[in-house]
Amino acid sequence: MDRKTNSIGYLPVIIITAIITAIIMYIILCKLKPDPPIVEKPEEIISIKDAVELHLSYRKNRSCIIKAYEGQDSTITSLCSTRRKPDPNFVPSLAFDLDKKFLEQYIAYVNQITPDTTDITGYRLYIGNYPDSTYFRDGKPIPDRRRNTFFIAPTTLVENETRGFTFVDRNNDGEQEILFLEDELELRTSTPSQNPPKAKVNTASFFSFTSQGGGDQSTLANELAGHPPKAQ
């Protein structure tokens, strides 16, 4: 048998040896790979029974009232007047989607634009309701008229109180000022006889975004998918 024939005969052996070696190396690497860290179960985790009870309680004790209100039931509207036209086919929101990719991007974005002087303690969900209009006051289209919704804001600790915050450029000069949502909401809902709350802002709450082009650096997120979607 010549040298060429011997080389051809050895080729299958070489291929099989390479495959076996690759398999062995894969098994070894898998064994050497550290186990993922064990995540402790959060105290806020609830059982499916509790979750079902919470949701059914909402349907029984809240969503029916919302439906009656939007249909302008006389008993309901006598207690809470509205200028909205009645809509007997209105279906209240029952759930909202929080996409994993959105959450990761949102948290990363908030961390990016929040200065080190502001410590993010968590995130707060604010309940809202879309107006019975086609557009918001600033001209942005309203995605789902009348329906309940929520928006998210990061929180920080101010004088032992957790407060939602965002950033605004009041003077259009690139200097971002922290704005606490609770102050703004109280200011908008206070009566003329009440003293408006004082915004709890200090010099550490200002930072420059001039190099990034200015503009409001909002930390608020809304227009998330709701269920049932656009059912009215």
C-alpha positions as a Markdown table, in Angstrom:
| # | Residue | x | y | z |
|---|---|---|---|---|
| 1 | Met | 0.0 | 0.0 | 0.0 |
| 2 | Asp | 1.5 | 3.4 | -1.1 |
| 3 | Arg | 1.7 | 6.5 | 1.1 |
| 4 | Lys | -1.3 | 8.1 | -0.6 |
| 5 | Thr | -3.5 | 5.1 | 0.2 |
| 6 | Asn | -2.3 | 5.2 | 3.8 |
| 7 | Ser | -3.3 | 8.9 | 4.1 |
| 8 | Ile | -6.8 | 8.2 | 2.9 |
| 9 | Gly | -7.1 | 5.4 | 5.4 |
| 10 | Tyr | -6.1 | 7.6 | 8.3 |
| 11 | Leu | -8.5 | 10.4 | 7.4 |
| 12 | Pro | -11.6 | 8.8 | 9.0 |
| 13 | Val | -9.6 | 8.1 | 12.1 |
| 14 | Ile | -8.4 | 11.7 | 12.3 |
| 15 | Ile | -12.0 | 13.0 | 11.9 |
| 16 | Ile | -13.4 | 10.7 | 14.5 |
| 17 | Thr | -10.6 | 11.6 | 16.9 |
| 18 | Ala | -11.2 | 15.3 | 16.4 |
| 19 | Ile | -15.0 | 14.9 | 17.1 |
| 20 | Ile | -14.3 | 12.8 | 20.2 |
| 21 | Thr | -11.8 | 15.4 | 21.4 |
| 22 | Ala | -14.3 | 18.3 | 20.8 |
| 23 | Ile | -17.0 | 16.4 | 22.7 |
| 24 | Ile | -14.7 | 15.8 | 25.7 |
| 25 | Met | -13.5 | 19.4 | 25.7 |
| 26 | Tyr | -17.2 | 20.6 | 25.7 |
| 27 | Ile | -18.0 | 18.3 | 28.6 |
| 28 | Ile | -15.0 | 19.5 | 30.6 |
| 29 | Leu | -15.9 | 23.2 | 29.9 |
| 30 | Cys | -19.5 | 22.6 | 30.9 |
| 31 | Lys | -18.3 | 21.1 | 34.2 |
| 32 | Leu | -15.8 | 24.0 | 34.8 |
| 33 | Lys | -18.5 | 26.6 | 34.1 |
| 34 | Pro | -19.7 | 28.1 | 37.4 |
| 35 | Asp | -23.3 | 27.6 | 38.4 |
| 36 | Pro | -25.4 | 30.7 | 38.2 |
| 37 | Pro | -25.9 | 32.5 | 41.5 |
| 38 | Ile | -28.9 | 31.6 | 43.5 |
| 39 | Val | -31.4 | 34.4 | 43.6 |
| 40 | Glu | -33.4 | 34.6 | 46.8 |
| 41 | Lys | -37.2 | 34.7 | 46.5 |
| 42 | Pro | -38.4 | 38.3 | 46.9 |
| 43 | Glu | -40.8 | 38.9 | 49.8 |
| 44 | Glu | -43.3 | 40.5 | 47.4 |
| 45 | Ile | -43.9 | 37.3 | 45.5 |
| 46 | Ile | -47.5 | 36.1 | 45.8 |
| 47 | Ser | -49.2 | 32.9 | 45.1 |
| 48 | Ile | -51.5 | 32.3 | 42.0 |
| 49 | Lys | -54.4 | 32.0 | 44.4 |
| 50 | Asp | -53.7 | 35.5 | 45.8 |
| 51 | Ala | -53.2 | 36.9 | 42.3 |
| 52 | Val | -56.5 | 35.5 | 41.1 |
| 53 | Glu | -58.3 | 36.8 | 44.2 |
| 54 | Leu | -56.8 | 40.3 | 43.6 |
| 55 | His | -57.8 | 40.4 | 40.0 |
| 56 | Leu | -61.3 | 39.1 | 40.5 |
| 57 | Ser | -61.8 | 41.6 | 43.3 |
| 58 | Tyr | -60.8 | 44.3 | 40.9 |
| 59 | Arg | -63.3 | 43.1 | 38.3 |
| 60 | Lys | -66.1 | 42.8 | 40.9 |
| 61 | Asn | -65.5 | 45.9 | 42.9 |
| 62 | Arg | -63.8 | 48.3 | 40.5 |
| 63 | Ser | -64.1 | 47.5 | 36.7 |
| 64 | Cys | -67.9 | 47.4 | 37.0 |
| 65 | Ile | -68.0 | 50.9 | 38.5 |
| 66 | Ile | -65.7 | 52.2 | 35.7 |
| 67 | Lys | -68.0 | 50.7 | 33.0 |
| 68 | Ala | -71.1 | 52.2 | 34.7 |
| 69 | Tyr | -69.3 | 55.5 | 34.9 |
| 70 | Glu | -68.3 | 55.6 | 31.3 |
| 71 | Gly | -71.9 | 54.6 | 30.4 |
| 72 | Gln | -73.0 | 57.5 | 32.6 |
| 73 | Asp | -75.1 | 55.6 | 35.0 |
| 74 | Ser | -77.1 | 58.3 | 36.8 |
| 75 | Thr | -76.2 | 57.1 | 40.3 |
| 76 | Ile | -72.5 | 57.1 | 39.6 |
| 77 | Thr | -72.4 | 60.4 | 37.7 |
| 78 | Ser | -74.4 | 62.1 | 40.5 |
| 79 | Leu | -71.4 | 61.4 | 42.8 |
| 80 | Cys | -68.7 | 62.1 | 40.2 |
| 81 | Ser | -69.8 | 64.4 | 37.4 |
| 82 | Thr | -68.3 | 64.2 | 33.9 |
| 83 | Arg | -68.5 | 66.0 | 30.6 |
| 84 | Arg | -67.8 | 62.8 | 28.7 |
| 85 | Lys | -70.4 | 61.5 | 26.3 |
| 86 | Pro | -71.8 | 58.1 | 27.4 |
| 87 | Asp | -70.3 | 55.0 | 25.9 |
| 88 | Pro | -72.3 | 51.9 | 26.9 |
| 89 | Asn | -69.8 | 49.6 | 25.0 |
| 90 | Phe | -66.7 | 50.8 | 27.0 |
| 91 | Val | -64.6 | 47.9 | 28.3 |
| 92 | Pro | -62.3 | 48.7 | 31.3 |
| 93 | Ser | -58.6 | 47.9 | 31.2 |
| 94 | Leu | -57.8 | 44.6 | 32.9 |
| 95 | Ala | -54.1 | 44.2 | 32.4 |
| 96 | Phe | -50.9 | 45.9 | 31.1 |
| 97 | Asp | -47.9 | 44.4 | 29.4 |
| 98 | Leu | -44.3 | 45.3 | 30.4 |
| 99 | Asp | -42.0 | 44.0 | 27.7 |
| 100 | Lys | -38.7 | 42.6 | 29.0 |
| 101 | Lys | -36.7 | 44.5 | 26.4 |
| 102 | Phe | -38.4 | 47.8 | 27.2 |
| 103 | Leu | -37.8 | 47.3 | 31.0 |
| 104 | Glu | -34.1 | 46.6 | 30.4 |
| 105 | Gln | -33.7 | 49.6 | 28.1 |
| 106 | Tyr | -35.8 | 51.9 | 30.3 |
| 107 | Ile | -33.8 | 51.1 | 33.5 |
| 108 | Ala | -30.5 | 51.5 | 31.5 |
| 109 | Tyr | -31.7 | 54.8 | 30.1 |
| 110 | Val | -32.7 | 56.1 | 33.6 |
| 111 | Asn | -29.4 | 55.1 | 35.1 |
| 112 | Gln | -27.6 | 56.8 | 32.2 |
| 113 | Ile | -29.2 | 60.2 | 32.5 |
| 114 | Thr | -29.5 | 60.3 | 36.3 |
| 115 | Pro | -26.4 | 62.0 | 38.0 |
| 116 | Asp | -24.6 | 60.4 | 40.8 |
| 117 | Thr | -26.0 | 63.0 | 43.2 |
| 118 | Thr | -29.4 | 61.4 | 42.8 |
| 119 | Asp | -29.7 | 57.9 | 44.3 |
| 120 | Ile | -32.3 | 55.8 | 42.6 |
| 121 | Thr | -34.2 | 53.8 | 45.2 |
| 122 | Gly | -36.7 | 52.1 | 43.0 |
| 123 | Tyr | -39.6 | 52.7 | 40.5 |
| 124 | Arg | -43.1 | 53.8 | 41.1 |
| 125 | Leu | -46.2 | 53.1 | 39.0 |
| 126 | Tyr | -48.7 | 56.0 | 38.8 |
| 127 | Ile | -52.3 | 55.3 | 37.8 |
| 128 | Gly | -53.7 | 57.5 | 35.0 |
| 129 | Asn | -56.6 | 57.8 | 32.7 |
| 130 | Tyr | -56.5 | 58.9 | 29.1 |
| 131 | Pro | -58.6 | 62.0 | 28.4 |
| 132 | Asp | -61.7 | 61.7 | 26.1 |
| 133 | Ser | -59.8 | 63.5 | 23.4 |
| 134 | Thr | -57.8 | 62.7 | 20.2 |
| 135 | Tyr | -54.7 | 64.5 | 21.4 |
| 136 | Phe | -52.9 | 65.6 | 24.6 |
| 137 | Arg | -52.6 | 69.3 | 25.2 |
| 138 | Asp | -49.1 | 69.2 | 23.8 |
| 139 | Gly | -50.4 | 67.8 | 20.5 |
| 140 | Lys | -49.3 | 64.2 | 21.0 |
| 141 | Pro | -51.9 | 61.6 | 19.9 |
| 142 | Ile | -53.8 | 59.8 | 22.6 |
| 143 | Pro | -53.5 | 56.0 | 21.9 |
| 144 | Asp | -56.6 | 54.8 | 23.7 |
| 145 | Arg | -59.3 | 57.4 | 24.8 |
| 146 | Arg | -60.9 | 57.0 | 28.2 |
| 147 | Arg | -59.0 | 53.9 | 29.1 |
| 148 | Asn | -57.0 | 53.6 | 32.4 |
| 149 | Thr | -53.3 | 53.4 | 32.1 |
| 150 | Phe | -50.1 | 53.9 | 34.2 |
| 151 | Phe | -46.8 | 55.5 | 33.8 |
| 152 | Ile | -43.5 | 54.7 | 35.5 |
| 153 | Ala | -41.0 | 57.0 | 37.3 |
| 154 | Pro | -37.8 | 56.3 | 39.2 |
| 155 | Thr | -37.9 | 57.2 | 42.8 |
| 156 | Thr | -35.4 | 58.7 | 45.2 |
| 157 | Leu | -35.4 | 59.5 | 49.0 |
| 158 | Val | -35.9 | 63.1 | 49.9 |
| 159 | Glu | -36.2 | 64.0 | 53.6 |
| 160 | Asn | -37.1 | 60.4 | 54.5 |
| 161 | Glu | -39.8 | 60.4 | 51.9 |
| 162 | Thr | -39.8 | 58.4 | 48.6 |
| 163 | Arg | -40.6 | 60.6 | 45.7 |
| 164 | Gly | -40.9 | 60.0 | 41.9 |
| 165 | Phe | -38.7 | 62.3 | 39.8 |
| 166 | Thr | -37.8 | 63.4 | 36.3 |
| 167 | Phe | -35.7 | 66.1 | 34.8 |
| 168 | Val | -36.7 | 69.3 | 33.0 |
| 169 | Asp | -34.8 | 72.1 | 31.3 |
| 170 | Arg | -36.8 | 75.1 | 32.5 |
| 171 | Asn | -34.7 | 77.8 | 30.9 |
| 172 | Asn | -33.7 | 76.0 | 27.8 |
| 173 | Asp | -30.0 | 76.5 | 28.7 |
| 174 | Gly | -29.0 | 72.9 | 29.0 |
| 175 | Glu | -29.2 | 72.9 | 32.8 |
| 176 | Gln | -31.4 | 70.0 | 33.9 |
| 177 | Glu | -33.4 | 70.5 | 37.1 |
| 178 | Ile | -34.9 | 67.6 | 39.0 |
| 179 | Leu | -38.7 | 67.8 | 39.3 |
| 180 | Phe | -40.5 | 65.7 | 41.9 |
| 181 | Leu | -43.9 | 64.4 | 40.6 |
| 182 | Glu | -45.6 | 64.6 | 44.0 |
| 183 | Asp | -44.9 | 68.3 | 44.1 |
| 184 | Glu | -46.2 | 68.9 | 40.6 |
| 185 | Leu | -49.3 | 66.8 | 41.2 |
| 186 | Glu | -50.1 | 68.6 | 44.4 |
| 187 | Leu | -49.6 | 71.9 | 42.7 |
| 188 | Arg | -52.0 | 71.1 | 39.9 |
| 189 | Thr | -54.7 | 69.8 | 42.3 |
| 190 | Ser | -54.4 | 72.4 | 45.1 |
| 191 | Thr | -57.2 | 75.0 | 45.4 |
| 192 | Pro | -56.5 | 78.8 | 45.3 |
| 193 | Ser | -56.9 | 79.0 | 49.1 |
| 194 | Gln | -54.2 | 76.4 | 49.6 |
| 195 | Asn | -50.6 | 77.2 | 49.7 |
| 196 | Pro | -48.8 | 75.4 | 46.9 |
| 197 | Pro | -46.1 | 73.0 | 48.1 |
| 198 | Lys | -42.5 | 74.1 | 48.0 |
| 199 | Ala | -40.4 | 72.0 | 45.7 |
| 200 | Lys | -37.7 | 70.2 | 47.6 |
| 201 | Val | -34.8 | 71.0 | 45.3 |
| 202 | Asn | -31.2 | 71.8 | 46.2 |
| 203 | Thr | -28.2 | 72.8 | 44.2 |
| 204 | Ala | -27.1 | 69.2 | 43.9 |
| 205 | Ser | -30.3 | 68.6 | 41.8 |
| 206 | Phe | -28.9 | 70.6 | 38.9 |
| 207 | Phe | -26.5 | 69.3 | 36.3 |
| 208 | Ser | -25.4 | 70.2 | 32.8 |
| 209 | Phe | -26.4 | 68.5 | 29.6 |
| 210 | Thr | -25.2 | 71.3 | 27.4 |
| 211 | Ser | -22.7 | 69.0 | 25.6 |
| 212 | Gln | -25.6 | 66.6 | 24.8 |
| 213 | Gly | -27.8 | 69.1 | 23.2 |
| 214 | Gly | -30.0 | 70.1 | 26.0 |
| 215 | Gly | -33.7 | 69.3 | 26.0 |
| 216 | Asp | -35.8 | 67.7 | 28.7 |
| 217 | Gln | -34.4 | 64.4 | 30.0 |
| 218 | Ser | -37.6 | 62.7 | 31.0 |
| 219 | Thr | -37.5 | 59.6 | 33.1 |
| 220 | Leu | -41.3 | 58.9 | 32.6 |
| 221 | Ala | -42.6 | 56.0 | 30.5 |
| 222 | Asn | -46.2 | 55.4 | 29.3 |
| 223 | Glu | -48.2 | 54.1 | 26.4 |
| 224 | Leu | -47.7 | 50.4 | 27.3 |
| 225 | Ala | -49.9 | 47.7 | 25.9 |
| 226 | Gly | -53.2 | 47.3 | 27.8 |
| 227 | His | -55.8 | 44.5 | 27.8 |
| 228 | Pro | -58.4 | 44.5 | 26.4 |
| 229 | Pro | -56.8 | 46.7 | 23.7 |
| 230 | Lys | -59.0 | 49.4 | 22.1 |
| 231 | Ala | -62.2 | 47.4 | 22.9 |
| 232 | Gln | -64.5 | 50.4 | 23.1 |
